[in-house]
Amino acid sequence: MLINYSHATNLSDWLSTSVGNKFLTPIEDMTKEELNACLKSFYTSARKHDGQFYKSSSLKSIRAAIDRYLRSPPRCKQFSIIADAAFTEANKILDAFVKDLRQSGRIRGIVHKKAISKQQIQKLFESGELGPADTKDPAQLQRTAWFYLALFFGRRGRENQREMKPGMLALRMTPQGEEYFELNRQFPGAVPATKNHQGGLSDAEDESDAKIFSAPDHPRCPVKTIKNYLSHLNPKLDALFQRPREVKSFNPDEDKVWFCNAPLGLNTLNTMMKSMSSRAGIQPHLTNHCLRATSVTVLSDSNCETRHIRSVTGHKSDQSIESYNERPSLEQQRMMSNVLSTFLHSSEASRQSSSSACSADKENTTATKPGNTSTTAIQATPASVFVQHNQLSVNSDSMASFAHGDRGQRFPPHFNFYNCTNVHIHNNFGPSS
């Protein structure tokens, strides 16, 4: 049995194991009941080649691949293993199994690709991974041109890069004389099939129309960088990404061709951002897809309309764009952290200020009898002091009685008031009857 879908071959491999070989009927010929029983066993016992568990996203992808395989020609099954009620039991077991893996810590959660921060980009330049538009280092020039193309066109990091050709980039000029690059839609393959736009009869056309405008006064001008890169490609090879020559093997000032008659390796392209960030000392390392996330995040944070962002990235729906917006950028996370830190610091400052004020109040509430150095602390019930609209009144009837000296005589208390106006004291400390 040959399954021409990514991940679906895992089921084919599993059927030949000691666990799966009890299912003798090919999955194409199984009844719903047989297939449900088969999937129940497969979901909980399938493992990677190294024996590790699949992540929840991988298991969902495997299930979707099997579903597509069974429903596509020539099999054309009229049911779905994802939505059909006959497979409810298998799907419930898969859901419970994934929950158990997560709760027991045997698999980690989904790690979304984060946008690249300004500080990380600066570090890429400072480390020499990226360079100025007029660099004479072929490898650095290629990395920088690749970085700009991926960022401004917002494409997935692993899609169709090896197939790109120099003719797919068109240099245009506005009526005002401003230069910009765009994809040459007249060139075959310039707008290739992607995950979002696979090119079928029922698939909508990819209308993405990103442009890279020049920054003529900036040493890192993307248009100058790409023009410089294109001017030094090997004319014998019709590939946009060619293997760069070693700087020590030729003179960049005299030799116009800086690249070999060989395309850049697929693995090198697929891990370009990971390699660059690792060499620059950025941890955790970045991936090619981080550039797509950066495109969406930066444009969204700058209040660009979602429909305009889609025209750059080629996303099919607004929901796809909004999924990036649900994750705050590093700058936004720093801002939120600072807000909480300010809250904590201000709370501590408020506590210290309150503590100091209480100490001052205690000192000021000490009464001294004339001609006598002894003092008595006045204690009042909460009801004895009333403050309203910055007016304070004290009624000594509501105060607890106090003794002064050895004779137990009663004397009018001494009060010190601060920041109060219209203070009313009802003095009931007349002679004892």
Order of alpha helices (4+ residues) and beta strands (2+ residues): alpha-alpha-alpha-alpha-alpha-alpha-beta-beta-beta-alpha-beta-beta-alpha-alpha-alpha-alpha-alpha-alpha-beta-beta-beta-beta-beta
